[in-house]
Amino acid sequence: MKMTGVSGIISAAHHGSDGVLHGHTWQVIVWWHANGDIILTADRKKRYLFEYLKRYDHNVLPEDLAWGEHLAEKIGHDMRAAAVDVSRPLEGIYAKWVRE
């Protein structure tokens, strides 16, 4: 299976399990199947992702999206992606959602 993807960065805050508000820098990689059905070019996909991520950048994430796994799933559904990686690479924390 071949896939194509683009990435973006957001800085967002969330409440930890202790209730303390704190922030992270998240890298988001969105993947689509590269099977000829994809009509968007890489530049258009990148702009699409950039515009989409604006809703989260420099904001407090809703409680239901505070964990990378949930954020990846939401982005994947909204962007009709095949898979989404959400990471905090400086902390070595990674999450992945794959469409079933």
PDB file as gemmi writes it, atoms N, CA and C in Angstrom:
CRYST1    1.000    1.000    1.000  90.00  90.00  90.00 P 1                      
ATOM      1  N   MET A   1       0.846  -1.168   0.000  1.00  0.00           N  
ATOM      2  CA  MET A   1       0.000   0.000   0.000  1.00  0.00           C  
ATOM      3  C   MET A   1       0.895   1.236   0.000  1.00  0.00           C  
ATOM      4  N   LYS A   2       0.562   2.167  -0.870  1.00  0.00           N  
ATOM      5  CA  LYS A   2       1.297   3.418  -0.958  1.00  0.00           C  
ATOM      6  C   LYS A   2       0.468   4.523  -0.329  1.00  0.00           C  
ATOM      7  N   MET A   3       1.162   5.403   0.385  1.00  0.00           N  
ATOM      8  CA  MET A   3       0.481   6.518   1.034  1.00  0.00           C  
ATOM      9  C   MET A   3       1.269   7.792   0.790  1.00  0.00           C  
ATOM     10  N   THR A   4       0.561   8.902   0.856  1.00  0.00           N  
ATOM     11  CA  THR A   4       1.197  10.211   0.747  1.00  0.00           C  
ATOM     12  C   THR A   4       0.712  11.045   1.929  1.00  0.00           C  
ATOM     13  N   GLY A   5       1.594  11.890   2.444  1.00  0.00           N  
ATOM     14  CA  GLY A   5       1.205  12.646   3.626  1.00  0.00           C  
ATOM     15  C   GLY A   5       1.811  14.030   3.675  1.00  0.00           C  
ATOM     16  N   VAL A   6       1.239  14.842   4.525  1.00  0.00           N  
ATOM     17  CA  VAL A   6       1.745  16.187   4.799  1.00  0.00           C  
ATOM     18  C   VAL A   6       1.712  16.387   6.307  1.00  0.00           C  
ATOM     19  N   SER A   7       2.519  17.344   6.783  1.00  0.00           N  
ATOM     20  CA  SER A   7       2.578  17.567   8.222  1.00  0.00           C  
ATOM     21  C   SER A   7       2.385  19.029   8.567  1.00  0.00           C  
ATOM     22  N   GLY A   8       2.033  19.241   9.806  1.00  0.00           N  
ATOM     23  CA  GLY A   8       1.875  20.574  10.353  1.00  0.00           C  
ATOM     24  C   GLY A   8       2.175  20.541  11.841  1.00  0.00           C  
ATOM     25  N   ILE A   9       2.299  21.715  12.431  1.00  0.00           N  
ATOM     26  CA  ILE A   9       2.630  21.859  13.848  1.00  0.00           C  
ATOM     27  C   ILE A   9       1.563  22.716  14.518  1.00  0.00           C  
ATOM     28  N   ILE A  10       1.176  22.317  15.722  1.00  0.00           N  
ATOM     29  CA  ILE A  10       0.315  23.177  16.535  1.00  0.00           C  
ATOM     30  C   ILE A  10       0.926  23.287  17.930  1.00  0.00           C  
ATOM     31  N   SER A  11       0.694  24.403  18.551  1.00  0.00           N  
ATOM     32  CA  SER A  11       1.001  24.587  19.969  1.00  0.00           C  
ATOM     33  C   SER A  11      -0.338  24.758  20.656  1.00  0.00           C  
ATOM     34  N   ALA A  12      -0.641  23.853  21.567  1.00  0.00           N  
ATOM     35  CA  ALA A  12      -1.958  23.871  22.206  1.00  0.00           C  
ATOM     36  C   ALA A  12      -1.833  23.452  23.663  1.00  0.00           C  
ATOM     37  N   ALA A  13      -2.786  23.870  24.436  1.00  0.00           N  
ATOM     38  CA  ALA A  13      -2.808  23.527  25.856  1.00  0.00           C  
ATOM     39  C   ALA A  13      -3.918  22.521  26.125  1.00  0.00           C  
ATOM     40  N   HIS A  14      -3.795  21.837  27.256  1.00  0.00           N  
ATOM     41  CA  HIS A  14      -4.860  20.959  27.726  1.00  0.00           C  
ATOM     42  C   HIS A  14      -4.706  20.791  29.229  1.00  0.00           C  
ATOM     43  N   HIS A  15      -5.758  20.311  29.856  1.00  0.00           N  
ATOM     44  CA  HIS A  15      -5.712  20.038  31.285  1.00  0.00           C  
ATOM     45  C   HIS A  15      -5.208  18.609  31.481  1.00  0.00           C  
ATOM     46  N   GLY A  16      -4.157  18.461  32.263  1.00  0.00           N  
ATOM     47  CA  GLY A  16      -3.630  17.138  32.565  1.00  0.00           C  
ATOM     48  C   GLY A  16      -4.554  16.384  33.504  1.00  0.00           C  
ATOM     49  N   SER A  17      -4.184  15.146  33.794  1.00  0.00           N  
ATOM     50  CA  SER A  17      -5.012  14.323  34.677  1.00  0.00           C  
ATOM     51  C   SER A  17      -5.098  14.919  36.083  1.00  0.00           C  
ATOM     52  N   ASP A  18      -4.140  15.794  36.422  1.00  0.00           N  
ATOM     53  CA  ASP A  18      -4.173  16.476  37.720  1.00  0.00           C  
ATOM     54  C   ASP A  18      -4.958  17.788  37.676  1.00  0.00           C  
ATOM     55  N   GLY A  19      -5.518  18.111  36.481  1.00  0.00           N  
ATOM     56  CA  GLY A  19      -6.312  19.315  36.328  1.00  0.00           C  
ATOM     57  C   GLY A  19      -5.517  20.567  35.994  1.00  0.00           C  
ATOM     58  N   VAL A  20      -4.200  20.449  35.937  1.00  0.00           N  
ATOM     59  CA  VAL A  20      -3.353  21.609  35.663  1.00  0.00           C  
ATOM     60  C   VAL A  20      -3.296  21.874  34.162  1.00  0.00           C  
ATOM     61  N   LEU A  21      -3.553  23.121  33.787  1.00  0.00           N  
ATOM     62  CA  LEU A  21      -3.472  23.525  32.387  1.00  0.00           C  
ATOM     63  C   LEU A  21      -2.010  23.696  32.002  1.00  0.00           C  
ATOM     64  N   HIS A  22      -1.613  23.049  30.924  1.00  0.00           N  
ATOM     65  CA  HIS A  22      -0.243  23.175  30.412  1.00  0.00           C  
ATOM     66  C   HIS A  22      -0.262  22.942  28.908  1.00  0.00           C  
ATOM     67  N   GLY A  23       0.810  23.299  28.226  1.00  0.00           N  
ATOM     68  CA  GLY A  23       0.827  23.218  26.773  1.00  0.00           C  
ATOM     69  C   GLY A  23       1.917  22.331  26.219  1.00  0.00           C  
ATOM     70  N   HIS A  24       1.735  22.002  24.956  1.00  0.00           N  
ATOM     71  CA  HIS A  24       2.688  21.179  24.210  1.00  0.00           C  
ATOM     72  C   HIS A  24       2.768  21.692  22.781  1.00  0.00           C  
ATOM     73  N   THR A  25       3.840  21.300  22.121  1.00  0.00           N  
ATOM     74  CA  THR A  25       3.940  21.468  20.674  1.00  0.00           C  
ATOM     75  C   THR A  25       3.717  20.091  20.075  1.00  0.00           C  
ATOM     76  N   TRP A  26       2.732  19.989  19.191  1.00  0.00           N  
ATOM     77  CA  TRP A  26       2.337  18.725  18.588  1.00  0.00           C  
ATOM     78  C   TRP A  26       2.676  18.747  17.103  1.00  0.00           C  
ATOM     79  N   GLN A  27       3.245  17.673  16.610  1.00  0.00           N  
ATOM     80  CA  GLN A  27       3.415  17.510  15.167  1.00  0.00           C  
ATOM     81  C   GLN A  27       2.294  16.595  14.692  1.00  0.00           C  
ATOM     82  N   VAL A  28       1.652  16.994  13.615  1.00  0.00           N  
ATOM     83  CA  VAL A  28       0.547  16.219  13.048  1.00  0.00           C  
ATOM     84  C   VAL A  28       0.929  15.831  11.626  1.00  0.00           C  
ATOM     85  N   ILE A  29       0.860  14.539  11.323  1.00  0.00           N  
ATOM     86  CA  ILE A  29       1.091  14.048   9.958  1.00  0.00           C  
ATOM     87  C   ILE A  29      -0.185  13.353   9.506  1.00  0.00           C  
ATOM     88  N   VAL A  30      -0.733  13.816   8.392  1.00  0.00           N  
ATOM     89  CA  VAL A  30      -1.957  13.231   7.841  1.00  0.00           C  
ATOM     90  C   VAL A  30      -1.586  12.457   6.583  1.00  0.00           C  
ATOM     91  N   TRP A  31      -2.057  11.220   6.511  1.00  0.00           N  
ATOM     92  CA  TRP A  31      -1.748  10.308   5.400  1.00  0.00           C  
ATOM     93  C   TRP A  31      -3.008   9.971   4.620  1.00  0.00           C  
ATOM     94  N   TRP A  32      -2.874   9.910   3.310  1.00  0.00           N  
ATOM     95  CA  TRP A  32      -3.941   9.452   2.414  1.00  0.00           C  
ATOM     96  C   TRP A  32      -3.384   8.343   1.533  1.00  0.00           C  
ATOM     97  N   HIS A  33      -4.274   7.458   1.077  1.00  0.00           N  
ATOM     98  CA  HIS A  33      -3.860   6.416   0.136  1.00  0.00           C  
ATOM     99  C   HIS A  33      -3.447   7.072  -1.176  1.00  0.00           C  
ATOM    100  N   ALA A  34      -2.339   6.636  -1.717  1.00  0.00           N  
ATOM    101  CA  ALA A  34      -1.843   7.162  -2.996  1.00  0.00           C  
ATOM    102  C   ALA A  34      -2.203   6.152  -4.081  1.00  0.00           C  
ATOM    103  N   ASN A  35      -3.484   6.099  -4.412  1.00  0.00           N  
ATOM    104  CA  ASN A  35      -3.959   5.082  -5.351  1.00  0.00           C  
ATOM    105  C   ASN A  35      -4.569   5.682  -6.614  1.00  0.00           C  
ATOM    106  N   GLY A  36      -4.282   6.945  -6.872  1.00  0.00           N  
ATOM    107  CA  GLY A  36      -4.840   7.584  -8.049  1.00  0.00           C  
ATOM    108  C   GLY A  36      -6.161   8.285  -7.786  1.00  0.00           C  
ATOM    109  N   ASP A  37      -6.804   7.987  -6.641  1.00  0.00           N  
ATOM    110  CA  ASP A  37      -8.064   8.647  -6.304  1.00  0.00           C  
ATOM    111  C   ASP A  37      -7.847  10.009  -5.664  1.00  0.00           C  
ATOM    112  N   ILE A  38      -6.639  10.265  -5.235  1.00  0.00           N  
ATOM    113  CA  ILE A  38      -6.345  11.538  -4.568  1.00  0.00           C  
ATOM    114  C   ILE A  38      -6.176  12.609  -5.630  1.00  0.00           C  
ATOM    115  N   ILE A  39      -7.034  13.623  -5.580  1.00  0.00           N  
ATOM    116  CA  ILE A  39      -6.974  14.675  -6.593  1.00  0.00           C  
ATOM    117  C   ILE A  39      -6.244  15.917  -6.095  1.00  0.00           C  
ATOM    118  N   LEU A  40      -6.006  15.983  -4.788  1.00  0.00           N  
ATOM    119  CA  LEU A  40      -5.308  17.139  -4.252  1.00  0.00           C  
ATOM    120  C   LEU A  40      -3.802  16.978  -4.401  1.00  0.00           C  
ATOM    121  N   THR A  41      -3.128  18.019  -4.813  1.00  0.00           N  
ATOM    122  CA  THR A  41      -1.676  17.990  -4.877  1.00  0.00           C  
ATOM    123  C   THR A  41      -1.118  18.145  -3.469  1.00  0.00           C  
ATOM    124  N   ALA A  42       0.173  17.888  -3.310  1.00  0.00           N  
ATOM    125  CA  ALA A  42       0.804  18.024  -1.999  1.00  0.00           C  
ATOM    126  C   ALA A  42       0.669  19.447  -1.474  1.00  0.00           C  
ATOM    127  N   ASP A  43       0.838  20.446  -2.324  1.00  0.00           N  
ATOM    128  CA  ASP A  43       0.703  21.836  -1.882  1.00  0.00           C  
ATOM    129  C   ASP A  43      -0.713  22.126  -1.400  1.00  0.00           C  
ATOM    130  N   ARG A  44      -1.701  21.634  -2.104  1.00  0.00           N  
ATOM    131  CA  ARG A  44      -3.093  21.856  -1.697  1.00  0.00           C  
ATOM    132  C   ARG A  44      -3.402  21.118  -0.399  1.00  0.00           C  
ATOM    133  N   LYS A  45      -2.878  19.897  -0.257  1.00  0.00           N  
ATOM    134  CA  LYS A  45      -3.078  19.145   0.975  1.00  0.00           C  
ATOM    135  C   LYS A  45      -2.445  19.877   2.150  1.00  0.00           C  
ATOM    136  N   LYS A  46      -1.252  20.418   1.924  1.00  0.00           N  
ATOM    137  CA  LYS A  46      -0.549  21.143   2.981  1.00  0.00           C  
ATOM    138  C   LYS A  46      -1.360  22.374   3.414  1.00  0.00           C  
ATOM    139  N   ARG A  47      -1.888  23.117   2.461  1.00  0.00           N  
ATOM    140  CA  ARG A  47      -2.719  24.290   2.788  1.00  0.00           C  
ATOM    141  C   ARG A  47      -4.000  23.859   3.510  1.00  0.00           C  
ATOM    142  N   TYR A  48      -4.597  22.773   3.053  1.00  0.00           N  
ATOM    143  CA  TYR A  48      -5.809  22.224   3.665  1.00  0.00           C  
ATOM    144  C   TYR A  48      -5.536  21.885   5.134  1.00  0.00           C  
ATOM    145  N   LEU A  49      -4.420  21.207   5.394  1.00  0.00           N  
ATOM    146  CA  LEU A  49      -4.058  20.850   6.765  1.00  0.00           C  
ATOM    147  C   LEU A  49      -3.768  22.104   7.582  1.00  0.00           C  
ATOM    148  N   PHE A  50      -3.028  23.048   7.028  1.00  0.00           N  
ATOM    149  CA  PHE A  50      -2.696  24.288   7.727  1.00  0.00           C  
ATOM    150  C   PHE A  50      -3.970  25.021   8.155  1.00  0.00           C  
ATOM    151  N   GLU A  51      -4.919  25.143   7.231  1.00  0.00           N  
ATOM    152  CA  GLU A  51      -6.180  25.820   7.548  1.00  0.00           C  
ATOM    153  C   GLU A  51      -6.955  25.055   8.615  1.00  0.00           C  
ATOM    154  N   TYR A  52      -6.961  23.731   8.516  1.00  0.00           N  
ATOM    155  CA  TYR A  52      -7.674  22.910   9.489  1.00  0.00           C  
ATOM    156  C   TYR A  52      -7.069  23.065  10.892  1.00  0.00           C  
ATOM    157  N   LEU A  53      -5.744  23.027  10.989  1.00  0.00           N  
ATOM    158  CA  LEU A  53      -5.079  23.059  12.290  1.00  0.00           C  
ATOM    159  C   LEU A  53      -5.201  24.404  12.998  1.00  0.00           C  
ATOM    160  N   LYS A  54      -5.563  25.460  12.271  1.00  0.00           N  
ATOM    161  CA  LYS A  54      -5.722  26.778  12.893  1.00  0.00           C  
ATOM    162  C   LYS A  54      -6.724  26.737  14.051  1.00  0.00           C  
ATOM    163  N   ARG A  55      -7.708  25.862  13.975  1.00  0.00           N  
ATOM    164  CA  ARG A  55      -8.728  25.805  15.030  1.00  0.00           C  
ATOM    165  C   ARG A  55      -8.153  25.338  16.366  1.00  0.00           C  
ATOM    166  N   TYR A  56      -7.032  24.623  16.328  1.00  0.00           N  
ATOM    167  CA  TYR A  56      -6.419  24.108  17.550  1.00  0.00           C  
ATOM    168  C   TYR A  56      -5.184  24.899  17.977  1.00  0.00           C  
ATOM    169  N   ASP A  57      -4.506  25.525  17.029  1.00  0.00           N  
ATOM    170  CA  ASP A  57      -3.239  26.194  17.325  1.00  0.00           C  
ATOM    171  C   ASP A  57      -3.451  27.363  18.283  1.00  0.00           C  
ATOM    172  N   HIS A  58      -2.637  27.399  19.337  1.00  0.00           N  
ATOM    173  CA  HIS A  58      -2.677  28.444  20.364  1.00  0.00           C  
ATOM    174  C   HIS A  58      -4.047  28.551  21.040  1.00  0.00           C  
ATOM    175  N   ASN A  59      -4.653  27.401  21.238  1.00  0.00           N  
ATOM    176  CA  ASN A  59      -5.924  27.312  21.938  1.00  0.00           C  
ATOM    177  C   ASN A  59      -5.844  26.209  22.988  1.00  0.00           C  
ATOM    178  N   VAL A  60      -6.850  26.136  23.819  1.00  0.00           N  
ATOM    179  CA  VAL A  60      -6.979  25.035  24.767  1.00  0.00           C  
ATOM    180  C   VAL A  60      -7.788  23.941  24.091  1.00  0.00           C  
ATOM    181  N   LEU A  61      -7.223  22.751  24.029  1.00  0.00           N  
ATOM    182  CA  LEU A  61      -7.927  21.630  23.407  1.00  0.00           C  
ATOM    183  C   LEU A  61      -9.132  21.240  24.258  1.00  0.00           C  
ATOM    184  N   PRO A  62     -10.238  20.885  23.609  1.00  0.00           N  
ATOM    185  CA  PRO A  62     -11.378  20.364  24.375  1.00  0.00           C  
ATOM    186  C   PRO A  62     -10.949  19.102  25.130  1.00  0.00           C  
ATOM    187  N   GLU A  63     -11.584  18.845  26.242  1.00  0.00           N  
ATOM    188  CA  GLU A  63     -11.195  17.700  27.080  1.00  0.00           C  
ATOM    189  C   GLU A  63     -11.198  16.388  26.307  1.00  0.00           C  
ATOM    190  N   ASP A  64     -12.146  16.226  25.383  1.00  0.00           N  
ATOM    191  CA  ASP A  64     -12.222  14.974  24.624  1.00  0.00           C  
ATOM    192  C   ASP A  64     -11.125  14.841  23.573  1.00  0.00           C  
ATOM    193  N   LEU A  65     -10.326  15.886  23.377  1.00  0.00           N  
ATOM    194  CA  LEU A  65      -9.208  15.822  22.424  1.00  0.00           C  
ATOM    195  C   LEU A  65      -7.860  16.041  23.100  1.00  0.00           C  
ATOM    196  N   ALA A  66      -7.815  15.955  24.412  1.00  0.00           N  
ATOM    197  CA  ALA A  66      -6.596  16.251  25.159  1.00  0.00           C  
ATOM    198  C   ALA A  66      -5.498  15.208  24.988  1.00  0.00           C  
ATOM    199  N   TRP A  67      -5.837  14.030  24.532  1.00  0.00           N  
ATOM    200  CA  TRP A  67      -4.847  12.970  24.341  1.00  0.00           C  
ATOM    201  C   TRP A  67      -4.594  12.784  22.854  1.00  0.00           C  
ATOM    202  N   GLY A  68      -3.371  12.491  22.497  1.00  0.00           N  
ATOM    203  CA  GLY A  68      -2.970  12.374  21.098  1.00  0.00           C  
ATOM    204  C   GLY A  68      -3.818  11.400  20.296  1.00  0.00           C  
ATOM    205  N   GLU A  69      -4.187  10.281  20.897  1.00  0.00           N  
ATOM    206  CA  GLU A  69      -4.976   9.276  20.188  1.00  0.00           C  
ATOM    207  C   GLU A  69      -6.328   9.840  19.760  1.00  0.00           C  
ATOM    208  N   HIS A  70      -6.954  10.602  20.645  1.00  0.00           N  
ATOM    209  CA  HIS A  70      -8.261  11.176  20.333  1.00  0.00           C  
ATOM    210  C   HIS A  70      -8.140  12.302  19.306  1.00  0.00           C  
ATOM    211  N   LEU A  71      -7.086  13.105  19.451  1.00  0.00           N  
ATOM    212  CA  LEU A  71      -6.851  14.179  18.495  1.00  0.00           C  
ATOM    213  C   LEU A  71      -6.584  13.604  17.105  1.00  0.00           C  
ATOM    214  N   ALA A  72      -5.784  12.550  17.027  1.00  0.00           N  
ATOM    215  CA  ALA A  72      -5.487  11.909  15.740  1.00  0.00           C  
ATOM    216  C   ALA A  72      -6.761  11.372  15.090  1.00  0.00           C  
ATOM    217  N   GLU A  73      -7.619  10.738  15.873  1.00  0.00           N  
ATOM    218  CA  GLU A  73      -8.870  10.190  15.333  1.00  0.00           C  
ATOM    219  C   GLU A  73      -9.774  11.296  14.794  1.00  0.00           C  
ATOM    220  N   LYS A  74      -9.915  12.383  15.552  1.00  0.00           N  
ATOM    221  CA  LYS A  74     -10.760  13.505  15.121  1.00  0.00           C  
ATOM    222  C   LYS A  74     -10.254  14.091  13.814  1.00  0.00           C  
ATOM    223  N   ILE A  75      -8.950  14.333  13.736  1.00  0.00           N  
ATOM    224  CA  ILE A  75      -8.357  14.887  12.517  1.00  0.00           C  
ATOM    225  C   ILE A  75      -8.553  13.919  11.354  1.00  0.00           C  
ATOM    226  N   GLY A  76      -8.336  12.627  11.593  1.00  0.00           N  
ATOM    227  CA  GLY A  76      -8.490  11.624  10.545  1.00  0.00           C  
ATOM    228  C   GLY A  76      -9.881  11.593   9.958  1.00  0.00           C  
ATOM    229  N   HIS A  77     -10.888  11.627  10.833  1.00  0.00           N  
ATOM    230  CA  HIS A  77     -12.275  11.630  10.351  1.00  0.00           C  
ATOM    231  C   HIS A  77     -12.587  12.914   9.596  1.00  0.00           C  
ATOM    232  N   ASP A  78     -12.213  14.047  10.181  1.00  0.00           N  
ATOM    233  CA  ASP A  78     -12.525  15.335   9.564  1.00  0.00           C  
ATOM    234  C   ASP A  78     -11.854  15.512   8.208  1.00  0.00           C  
ATOM    235  N   MET A  79     -10.631  15.005   8.071  1.00  0.00           N  
ATOM    236  CA  MET A  79      -9.875  15.208   6.834  1.00  0.00           C  
ATOM    237  C   MET A  79      -9.992  14.015   5.879  1.00  0.00           C  
ATOM    238  N   ARG A  80     -10.819  13.040   6.245  1.00  0.00           N  
ATOM    239  CA  ARG A  80     -11.019  11.842   5.405  1.00  0.00           C  
ATOM    240  C   ARG A  80      -9.696  11.182   5.049  1.00  0.00           C  
ATOM    241  N   ALA A  81      -8.869  11.039   6.053  1.00  0.00           N  
ATOM    242  CA  ALA A  81      -7.523  10.503   5.879  1.00  0.00           C  
ATOM    243  C   ALA A  81      -7.508   8.988   6.059  1.00  0.00           C  
ATOM    244  N   ALA A  82      -6.423   8.386   5.610  1.00  0.00           N  
ATOM    245  CA  ALA A  82      -6.207   6.960   5.832  1.00  0.00           C  
ATOM    246  C   ALA A  82      -5.561   6.718   7.189  1.00  0.00           C  
ATOM    247  N   ALA A  83      -4.745   7.663   7.634  1.00  0.00           N  
ATOM    248  CA  ALA A  83      -4.052   7.541   8.923  1.00  0.00           C  
ATOM    249  C   ALA A  83      -3.600   8.927   9.366  1.00  0.00           C  
ATOM    250  N   VAL A  84      -3.397   9.061  10.661  1.00  0.00           N  
ATOM    251  CA  VAL A  84      -2.892  10.308  11.234  1.00  0.00           C  
ATOM    252  C   VAL A  84      -1.923   9.973  12.352  1.00  0.00           C  
ATOM    253  N   ASP A  85      -0.773  10.625  12.335  1.00  0.00           N  
ATOM    254  CA  ASP A  85       0.195  10.540  13.427  1.00  0.00           C  
ATOM    255  C   ASP A  85       0.167  11.864  14.174  1.00  0.00           C  
ATOM    256  N   VAL A  86       0.098  11.805  15.486  1.00  0.00           N  
ATOM    257  CA  VAL A  86       0.197  12.992  16.330  1.00  0.00           C  
ATOM    258  C   VAL A  86       1.304  12.706  17.332  1.00  0.00           C  
ATOM    259  N   SER A  87       2.272  13.613  17.414  1.00  0.00           N  
ATOM    260  CA  SER A  87       3.393  13.346  18.309  1.00  0.00           C  
ATOM    261  C   SER A  87       3.854  14.601  19.026  1.00  0.00           C  
ATOM    262  N   ARG A  88       4.532  14.358  20.122  1.00  0.00           N  
ATOM    263  CA  ARG A  88       5.285  15.381  20.827  1.00  0.00           C  
ATOM    264  C   ARG A  88       6.722  14.864  20.818  1.00  0.00           C  
ATOM    265  N   PRO A  89       7.420  15.041  19.682  1.00  0.00           N  
ATOM    266  CA  PRO A  89       8.702  14.373  19.478  1.00  0.00           C  
ATOM    267  C   PRO A  89       9.782  14.709  20.508  1.00  0.00           C  
ATOM    268  N   LEU A  90       9.801  15.916  21.024  1.00  0.00           N  
ATOM    269  CA  LEU A  90      10.817  16.259  22.019  1.00  0.00           C  
ATOM    270  C   LEU A  90      10.620  15.482  23.313  1.00  0.00           C  
ATOM    271  N   GLU A  91       9.387  15.022  23.535  1.00  0.00           N  
ATOM    272  CA  GLU A  91       9.084  14.231  24.727  1.00  0.00           C  
ATOM    273  C   GLU A  91       9.079  12.735  24.430  1.00  0.00           C  
ATOM    274  N   GLY A  92       9.200  12.372  23.150  1.00  0.00           N  
ATOM    275  CA  GLY A  92       9.172  10.962  22.770  1.00  0.00           C  
ATOM    276  C   GLY A  92       7.804  10.330  22.948  1.00  0.00           C  
ATOM    277  N   ILE A  93       6.737  11.110  22.697  1.00  0.00           N  
ATOM    278  CA  ILE A  93       5.371  10.609  22.853  1.00  0.00           C  
ATOM    279  C   ILE A  93       4.683  10.630  21.481  1.00  0.00           C  
ATOM    280  N   TYR A  94       4.109   9.484  21.105  1.00  0.00           N  
ATOM    281  CA  TYR A  94       3.527   9.314  19.760  1.00  0.00           C  
ATOM    282  C   TYR A  94       2.176   8.645  19.855  1.00  0.00           C  
ATOM    283  N   ALA A  95       1.288   9.038  18.951  1.00  0.00           N  
ATOM    284  CA  ALA A  95      -0.014   8.402  18.829  1.00  0.00           C  
ATOM    285  C   ALA A  95      -0.320   8.247  17.344  1.00  0.00           C  
ATOM    286  N   LYS A  96      -1.057   7.209  17.004  1.00  0.00           N  
ATOM    287  CA  LYS A  96      -1.414   6.954  15.617  1.00  0.00           C  
ATOM    288  C   LYS A  96      -2.865   6.493  15.550  1.00  0.00           C  
ATOM    289  N   TRP A  97      -3.563   6.997  14.547  1.00  0.00           N  
ATOM    290  CA  TRP A  97      -4.909   6.534  14.236  1.00  0.00           C  
ATOM    291  C   TRP A  97      -4.879   6.036  12.796  1.00  0.00           C  
ATOM    292  N   VAL A  98      -5.479   4.869  12.556  1.00  0.00           N  
ATOM    293  CA  VAL A  98      -5.545   4.292  11.217  1.00  0.00           C  
ATOM    294  C   VAL A  98      -7.000   3.947  10.934  1.00  0.00           C  
ATOM    295  N   ARG A  99      -7.483   4.411   9.774  1.00  0.00           N  
ATOM    296  CA  ARG A  99      -8.846   4.104   9.372  1.00  0.00           C  
ATOM    297  C   ARG A  99      -8.988   2.606   9.150  1.00  0.00           C  
ATOM    298  N   GLU A 100     -10.044   2.029   9.711  1.00  0.00           N  
ATOM    299  CA  GLU A 100     -10.275   0.589   9.535  1.00  0.00           C  
ATOM    300  C   GLU A 100     -11.166   0.325   8.366  1.00  0.00           C  
TER     301      GLU A 100                                                      
END                                                                             
